Amino acid sequence: MLELKRKAIIISSVVAAFLIFSTVACVQQRTKRTGKNQGKPNVTTSAKQTADSLLAVKKQAGIDTTGAGKNATSINGAATPGDTSLTNKGLTDSTAVDSLSNPDDLQNTVKYTSEDSTITDAVLKQVHLYGNAEVTYGTINLKANYIRLNWITNEVYAVGTTDPADSTSKKTIGDPVFQDGPETYNTKEIRYNFKTKKALIQGIVTQEGDGNIRGEKVKKDAEGNFYIRHSMYTTCNLTHPHYYINAPKIKMVNKKQVISGPFNLVISDVPLPIALPFGFFPFPKKKENGTSGILFPTYGEEPNGRGFYLREGGYYFAISEYINASVTGQIYSTGSWGLGVASTYSRRYQYNGNFALRFNKNKSSDEVDRDLGRGQTNDFSIIWSHAPRPRGNSQFSANVNVSSNSYNQLQEFETNKYISNVASSSVQYNRTFGQFMRAAGSLRVNQNFGQVDPDPAANGRKKDGKTNISTDFSFGVNQIAPFALKGGRGRWYESFRLGLDFSGNYELTNSLTPIDTNSASLGFSIINDIDPTRRTTKIVAFNLNNLPEMLKDAQFTGRYSLPISLPNFKVLRFVNVTPSLSLQGEVFTKQYAYSVERNLVRIDTLKQAGTEYSYNFGAGVNTRFYGTFFVKGKRLEAIRHTVIPSLSFTYTPDFTGDAFGFYQKVNIKTRGIDREYSLSRFRGVGTGVSNGRASSVVSFSLNNSFEMKLKTKSDTAAQQFEKVSLLDNLSLGGNYNLLADSLNLSNITVNANARIGKNLNLNFNMNLDPYAYEANPRVLSNQVGTKVNKYAITQGQGLANLQNLGFTLGTSFAPKSSDKTKPVVPPANGNPTVTEEQREFIAQNPELYVDFNIPWNVSLNYNFGLTKPGLSKAQLIQAVQVTGDLSLSKNFKVSVNTGFDFTAFEPTITSLTLYRDLHCWDMSFSWTPFAGSASRVSNYNFTLKVKSSILQDLKVTRRRSFYDRSAY
C-alpha cells in the first residue's frame, strides 16, 4: 500500500513539474514577442527566431514545424484553444462539439493556412500566421502576408510586411485582400470581428460596378455599410486615375449606392473650384438590368427656335433583367413640350428588341402666329424593332419606323435622320405546317415625307407627304410532284409539279387613285359627278378628318394562283424547251354596274364580292454558245464570249365574253356611229385598266458575258491559268404583243454590270422607246408629247428614244491587315470584354459604335442619271460621293463624308467627325460645314463625357443644331 502511494506521489510530482515548466516557457515566449504582436511586423525572419524557442511546445500541440508545406488548421466556434479538435488537416472532431453551445459562439469553422510558419500562443489564445497567410470563415476570405487570430475577441488582424529584398524603398508585400462573398476589397491594414461583422480598415480600394472607391480610413458595420474618410470615387481603373470625385467622407450603402458629403471634381490632379454639397451614385444591379433612378435633363437654347429648353429629363425603370423602360419629357420657353417612352427587352436565345414612342406639341415662336392660333403642329414618332431567333416552325419579326412628316426636321439631331425623306416599316409573322403548307401575315407602312414647301410662310416645312398602309396575308402549298410521291423512277411525266398560292391585300393611302374621266381617252362621256381634283393623283393629309375619303378609295384585293411546272425537254441536243401553264385570279369586295342614259354612261358601285380569273400557256426556248478569241500576249491567253439567247411565247385567251361575266358590254353612239365597249365589272374605268382581250406575247432577251484567261504570276501556283471576269453581264430584252391593235413592241431595256479589277464595280441600265412622239401644239413649255403608232426610225427620231439612262461606278479601299473579326468595344464601357447581349446590340446599332481595329477605309462612288420622257428636255443627276475614316492612332479616328454635285455645281452634304478614346473618357466632334441646301444650316456637335453609364451626366456638350434655323 505504501509502495503504491509512493509511486503516485512520484507521478504527481513529475506532472506538476511538467506543467510548471510549460507555463514558464509560454510566459517567456510572450515576454519576448509582446512588442511584435502589438504592432505591424516588418521583417519575417524575427518571427522565425521566436518560433524556434517554442519548438517543443509546437511539437506537443501537433503542429508542423518543418516549414516545408502549408499548415492547415481549423477552429470550430464551440471549441476551446486547447481542444483536441485542432488538427493539421483542417477538419473538426465532431465529438468535441457541445450540443448545448453558447449563443456567443461562432457559427462557422475558421480555417487558416500559411506558407512560412504558424505560431500558437496558448496563454493569450492567439494564432500568428506568416507568409501568404489565408483565413476562411463562411463566405469571408482574408489573404495577407501576416494574419493574427484572437480567440478571445473573435478578431482577425492582417497587414502586409516589408519586402526583405528591397530594404531601401520599404515597399510592402502581401497587403490584405478581404473578400466577403462576391465583393473584394484591397486594403493596407484590416481588423475584422467575426461575431459583430464590423471592421476597421486602413487604405481601401474596392470595385463596385463600373466605379471603384478608394479611402484612407474605413469603418464597416454589421449591415455591410462602409464609412470612408479622405475618399475618392472614380470609374477609371488605373492606379493613378485620370479623374476622381474627391470627398472628405462618403457612405457606401451595402450593394446599393454611394452617398457623399461635399465633394469636388479632380481632373489630372487639378481640383476644380466648383463643389457640390452632396452626391448620390447608384450601383447597377447584377445581370446588367441597371438601377431605377432619375434622368437629369439637358439644357440650352434654340436661338431662332423654341427658346430655352430642358430636354430628355425623366425617370428610368429597371424592371427586370429582361426589360427596362424610361419616361422622358421636354419643355420650351415658348410653350412647346414633348413626352417620350422607350423600352429595351431581351431574352437570351429567343428574341430581343426595343420600342420608343414620342410625341411633341410645337408652338410657333412668332408672337403674331401665336395670337392668331397659327403655327401649331403635332409631331410623333414610333420605333419598334423585334428580332427573333429562328425556332421551331414559326417566326415573328418587326421593324417599325413611323413618324409625322415634320418630325425629322424638328426633333432629330443626326444629319442622316434630318435629311431622310423616306421611312418604311413592317411587322411579319410566318409559320409552316408540316413539309408542304405555309402561311404568313404582315403589316407595312411606307412613308414619303414630300418636298420642301417653297412658300416663305411655311418656314421650310415639307408638304405633299405620302403614307401607305397595307396589310397582307398569304397561304400556300409548296409544289409537289403528284406522279412521283414515292420518289419516282425517272420518267418524263414525273417532273410535273403543282402548287397553290393565295394572298390578300388591303391598302389605305392618302394618295388617292386618279380617275381618268376624259372622253378623249375613254371614247365616251360619263354622267356621274366626278370630283375634278381626282383626274390626277390627289394627296390629302393623313388624319382622322380625311379617313372617310381614304376608306372610300381603299380596296381589298385577293389573289390566287396555281403554279405549275411542266416537264422540259431538249431539241437538237443543245436547245432547251420549257412549256408553261399558269392559272391566276383575283377576289374583289365590290363591283361596278354600267347603264347608258342619253348616250352617257352611268356607273353604279355595288357592295358585292366577286372573282376574276385568267389563265395562259406557252413555252420558252433557250440555249448557250461560246466564242473564244486567242491572243498572244505575255499573260493574256484568250478571251471567251458567252451568249445566252432566250425566246418565249405566252398566249392569254379573251375573257370579255358574257360566259365569264368579268366585263359588261355597252353600246354608245359616237358621231353617229354605234360602238361597243367592254367595261370591267371589278376594275372600273380609267387609266391602266386592262380591256381583258386576248394577247399573244413574244418575249426575247440576249445575255452576254466576257472573261479572260491569264497566266498566273507565280510559277509555284497550283493552277497554271486563272480566269478573270471582264463583263459579268450585258443583257437586252423586250416583248412584242401579236394581238395588240397598236404599240405592239414594248420598251427595250439594257442592263450591264461588271467588276473591273479587284475593287471597281460598274452598274449600268438604259431604257429605250422604239416609237415616235408628236408634239402638242397647245403646249408651249417643256412637253412630253404623245406617243404614236410609228417607229422612231421612220420619223427621223433615231433608232429609238432614250427614256432614261444611269450608271454607278464605285470602289473601296482598305488595308489587308485590318482585322474585322475582333470584337467592337462599346465606348460606354471601359471593360475590353464584350458580352453576348452587347454584341447583339452593337450588331443592331452599328452607327453608335466606332471600330478602331480598321486603320483606314475609303469608299468612292460616281453616280450619273439621265431622264428624258418623250420630247421633254433631259434632266441630269451627276455626283461624286466620298466616305472614309482614318485611325490617326490606336484611340483616335477621323471620319469624313462628302461629295460634289456637278448638276448644282456645289458640294453635297459634308460632315467631319472626330472620335477620341481617352481611356475612361470619350470625346467626339461632328461638324457639317456644308448642308447642301439653303433650308438647312451648317452645324456642329462636341461632346466630352465619361464612358461609364453611372456617371453619364458628367460631360461637356456644345452644339449648334438644325433647330437654330427651324420654324420653332
Secondary structure as the mmCIF struct_conf table of DSSP 4:
data_model
#
loop_
_struct_conf.conf_type_id
_struct_conf.id
_struct_conf.beg_label_comp_id
_struct_conf.beg_label_asym_id
_struct_conf.beg_label_seq_id
_struct_conf.end_label_comp_id
_struct_conf.end_label_asym_id
_struct_conf.end_label_seq_id
HELX_RH_AL_P HELX_RH_AL_P1 LEU A 2 GLN A 38
BEND BEND1 GLY A 39 GLY A 39
HELX_RH_AL_P HELX_RH_AL_P2 THR A 44 SER A 53
TURN_TY1_P TURN_TY1_P1 LEU A 54 LEU A 54
HELX_RH_AL_P HELX_RH_AL_P3 LEU A 55 ALA A 61
TURN_TY1_P TURN_TY1_P2 GLY A 62 GLY A 62
BEND BEND2 THR A 66 THR A 66
BEND BEND3 ALA A 68 GLY A 69
STRN STRN1 ASN A 71 ILE A 75
TURN_TY1_P TURN_TY1_P3 GLY A 77 ALA A 78
TURN_TY1_P TURN_TY1_P4 PRO A 81 GLY A 82
TURN_TY1_P TURN_TY1_P5 THR A 84 SER A 85
TURN_TY1_P TURN_TY1_P6 ASN A 88 ASN A 88
STRN STRN2 LYS A 89 LYS A 89
BEND BEND4 GLY A 90 GLY A 90
HELX_RH_3T_P HELX_RH_3T_P1 SER A 94 ALA A 96
BEND BEND5 VAL A 97 VAL A 97
BEND BEND6 SER A 99 LEU A 100
TURN_TY1_P TURN_TY1_P7 PRO A 103 ASP A 104
BEND BEND7 ASP A 105 ASP A 105
BEND BEND8 GLN A 107 ASN A 108
STRN STRN3 VAL A 110 SER A 114
BEND BEND9 GLU A 115 ASP A 116
STRN STRN4 SER A 117 ASP A 121
TURN_TY1_P TURN_TY1_P8 ALA A 122 LYS A 125
STRN STRN5 GLN A 126 TYR A 137
TURN_TY1_P TURN_TY1_P9 GLY A 138 THR A 139
STRN STRN6 ILE A 140 ASN A 150
TURN_TY1_P TURN_TY1_P10 TRP A 151 ASN A 154
STRN STRN7 GLU A 155 VAL A 159
STRN STRN8 THR A 161 THR A 162
TURN_TY1_P TURN_TY1_P11 PRO A 164 ALA A 165
TURN_TY1_P TURN_TY1_P12 SER A 167 LYS A 170
STRN STRN9 THR A 172 ILE A 173
BEND BEND10 GLY A 174 GLY A 174
STRN STRN10 VAL A 177 ASP A 180
TURN_TY1_P TURN_TY1_P13 GLY A 181 PRO A 182
STRN STRN11 GLU A 183 ASN A 193
TURN_TY1_P TURN_TY1_P14 PHE A 194 THR A 196
STRN STRN12 ALA A 199 GLU A 208
TURN_TY1_P TURN_TY1_P15 GLY A 209 ASP A 210
STRN STRN13 GLY A 211 LYS A 220
TURN_TY1_P TURN_TY1_P16 ALA A 222 GLU A 223
BEND BEND11 GLY A 224 GLY A 224
STRN STRN14 PHE A 226 THR A 234
BEND BEND12 THR A 235 THR A 235
BEND BEND13 LEU A 238 HIS A 240
BEND BEND14 HIS A 242 HIS A 242
STRN STRN15 TYR A 243 VAL A 253
TURN_TY1_P TURN_TY1_P17 ASN A 254 LYS A 256
STRN STRN16 GLN A 257 SER A 260
BEND BEND15 GLY A 261 PRO A 262
STRN STRN17 PHE A 263 ILE A 267
TURN_TY1_P TURN_TY1_P18 SER A 268 ASP A 269
STRN STRN18 VAL A 270 LEU A 276
BEND BEND16 PRO A 277 PRO A 277
STRN STRN19 GLY A 279 PRO A 282
HELX_LH_PP_P HELX_LH_PP_P1 PHE A 283 LYS A 285
HELX_RH_3T_P HELX_RH_3T_P2 LYS A 286 GLU A 288
TURN_TY1_P TURN_TY1_P19 ASN A 289 ASN A 289
STRN STRN20 GLY A 293 LEU A 295
HELX_LH_PP_P HELX_LH_PP_P2 PHE A 296 PRO A 297
STRN STRN21 THR A 298 GLU A 302
TURN_TY1_P TURN_TY1_P20 PRO A 303 ARG A 306
STRN STRN22 GLY A 307 PHE A 317
BEND BEND17 GLU A 321 TYR A 322
STRN STRN23 ILE A 323 TYR A 332
TURN_TY1_P TURN_TY1_P21 SER A 333 THR A 334
BEND BEND18 GLY A 335 GLY A 335
STRN STRN24 TRP A 337 ARG A 347
TURN_TY1_P TURN_TY1_P22 ARG A 348 GLN A 350
STRN STRN25 TYR A 351 ASN A 362
BEND BEND19 SER A 365 SER A 365
HELX_RH_AL_P HELX_RH_AL_P4 GLU A 367 ASP A 371
TURN_TY1_P TURN_TY1_P23 LEU A 372 GLY A 373
BEND BEND20 GLY A 375 GLY A 375
STRN STRN26 THR A 377 PRO A 388
HELX_LH_PP_P HELX_LH_PP_P3 ARG A 389 PRO A 390
STRN STRN27 ARG A 391 ARG A 391
TURN_TY1_P TURN_TY1_P24 GLY A 392 ASN A 393
STRN STRN28 SER A 394 SER A 403
TURN_TY1_P TURN_TY1_P25 ASN A 405 SER A 406
HELX_RH_AL_P HELX_RH_AL_P5 TYR A 407 GLN A 411
BEND BEND21 GLU A 414 GLU A 414
HELX_RH_AL_P HELX_RH_AL_P6 THR A 415 TYR A 418
BEND BEND22 ILE A 419 ILE A 419
STRN STRN29 VAL A 422 PHE A 433
TURN_TY1_P TURN_TY1_P26 GLY A 434 PHE A 436
STRN STRN30 MET A 437 ASN A 448
STRN STRN31 GLN A 451 VAL A 452
HELX_RH_3T_P HELX_RH_3T_P3 PRO A 456 ALA A 458
TURN_TY1_P TURN_TY1_P27 ASN A 459 GLY A 460
STRN STRN32 LYS A 462 LYS A 463
STRN STRN33 LYS A 466 ILE A 480
HELX_RH_3T_P HELX_RH_3T_P4 PRO A 482 ALA A 484
TURN_TY1_P TURN_TY1_P28 LEU A 485 LYS A 486
BEND BEND23 GLY A 490 GLY A 490
HELX_RH_3T_P HELX_RH_3T_P5 TRP A 492 SER A 495
STRN STRN34 ARG A 497 THR A 509
BEND BEND24 ASN A 510 ASN A 510
STRN STRN35 SER A 511 LEU A 512
HELX_LH_PP_P HELX_LH_PP_P4 THR A 513 PRO A 514
HELX_RH_AL_P HELX_RH_AL_P7 SER A 519 LEU A 522
BEND BEND25 GLY A 523 PHE A 524
STRN STRN36 ILE A 526 ILE A 526
BEND BEND26 ASN A 528 ASN A 528
HELX_RH_3T_P HELX_RH_3T_P6 PRO A 532 ARG A 535
BEND BEND27 THR A 536 THR A 536
STRN STRN37 LYS A 538 ILE A 539
BEND BEND28 ASN A 543 LEU A 544
TURN_TY1_P TURN_TY1_P29 ASN A 545 ASN A 546
HELX_RH_AL_P HELX_RH_AL_P8 LEU A 547 ASP A 553
STRN STRN38 GLN A 555 SER A 565
HELX_LH_PP_P HELX_LH_PP_P5 LEU A 566 ASN A 568
STRN STRN39 PHE A 569 VAL A 571
TURN_TY1_P TURN_TY1_P30 LEU A 572 PHE A 574
STRN STRN40 VAL A 575 PHE A 588
BEND BEND29 THR A 589 THR A 589
STRN STRN41 GLN A 591 GLU A 597
TURN_TY1_P TURN_TY1_P31 ARG A 598 ASN A 599
STRN STRN42 LEU A 600 LEU A 606
STRN STRN43 GLY A 610 ASN A 622
STRN STRN44 PHE A 625 PHE A 630
BEND BEND30 GLY A 633 ARG A 635
STRN STRN45 LEU A 636 THR A 652
BEND BEND31 GLY A 657 GLY A 657
TURN_TY1_P TURN_TY1_P32 ASP A 658 PHE A 660
BEND BEND32 PHE A 662 PHE A 662
STRN STRN46 TYR A 663 THR A 670
TURN_TY1_P TURN_TY1_P33 ARG A 671 GLY A 672
STRN STRN47 ILE A 673 SER A 680
TURN_TY1_P TURN_TY1_P34 ARG A 681 ARG A 683
STRN STRN48 GLY A 684 GLY A 684
BEND BEND33 VAL A 685 GLY A 686
TURN_TY1_P TURN_TY1_P35 THR A 687 GLY A 688
STRN STRN49 SER A 695 LYS A 711
BEND BEND34 LYS A 713 LYS A 713
TURN_TY1_P TURN_TY1_P36 ASP A 715 THR A 716
BEND BEND35 ALA A 718 ALA A 718
BEND BEND36 GLN A 720 GLN A 720
STRN STRN50 PHE A 721 ASN A 737
TURN_TY1_P TURN_TY1_P37 LEU A 738 LEU A 739
BEND BEND37 ASP A 741 SER A 742
STRN STRN51 LEU A 745 LEU A 745
STRN STRN52 ILE A 748 ILE A 756
TURN_TY1_P TURN_TY1_P38 GLY A 757 ASN A 759
STRN STRN53 LEU A 760 ASP A 769
STRN STRN54 TYR A 771 GLU A 774
TURN_TY1_P TURN_TY1_P39 PRO A 777 ARG A 778
BEND BEND38 SER A 781 ASN A 782
STRN STRN55 THR A 786 TYR A 791
HELX_RH_3T_P HELX_RH_3T_P7 ALA A 792 GLN A 795
TURN_TY1_P TURN_TY1_P40 GLY A 796 GLY A 796
BEND BEND39 GLN A 797 GLN A 797
BEND BEND40 LEU A 799 ALA A 800
STRN STRN56 ASN A 801 PHE A 813
TURN_TY1_P TURN_TY1_P41 LYS A 816 SER A 817
TURN_TY1_P TURN_TY1_P42 LYS A 820 THR A 821
BEND BEND41 LYS A 822 LYS A 822
HELX_LH_PP_P HELX_LH_PP_P6 PRO A 823 PRO A 826
TURN_TY1_P TURN_TY1_P43 PRO A 827 ALA A 828
BEND BEND42 PRO A 832 PRO A 832
HELX_RH_AL_P HELX_RH_AL_P9 GLU A 836 GLN A 844
HELX_RH_3T_P HELX_RH_3T_P8 PRO A 846 LEU A 848
TURN_TY1_P TURN_TY1_P44 PHE A 852 ASN A 853
STRN STRN57 TRP A 856 THR A 867
TURN_TY1_P TURN_TY1_P45 GLY A 870 LEU A 871
BEND BEND43 SER A 872 SER A 872
HELX_LH_PP_P HELX_LH_PP_P7 LYS A 873 ALA A 874
STRN STRN58 GLN A 875 SER A 889
TURN_TY1_P TURN_TY1_P46 LYS A 890 ASN A 891
STRN STRN59 PHE A 892 ASP A 901
TURN_TY1_P TURN_TY1_P47 PHE A 902 PHE A 905
STRN STRN60 GLU A 906 PRO A 907
STRN STRN61 THR A 910 LEU A 918
TURN_TY1_P TURN_TY1_P48 HIS A 919 CYS A 920
STRN STRN62 TRP A 921 PHE A 930
BEND BEND44 GLY A 932 SER A 933
TURN_TY1_P TURN_TY1_P49 ALA A 934 SER A 935
BEND BEND45 ARG A 936 ARG A 936
STRN STRN63 ASN A 939 VAL A 946
BEND BEND46 LYS A 947 SER A 949
TURN_TY1_P TURN_TY1_P50 ILE A 950 ASP A 953
STRN STRN64 LYS A 955 ARG A 960
HELX_RH_3T_P HELX_RH_3T_P9 PHE A 962 ARG A 965
BEND BEND47 SER A 966 SER A 966
#
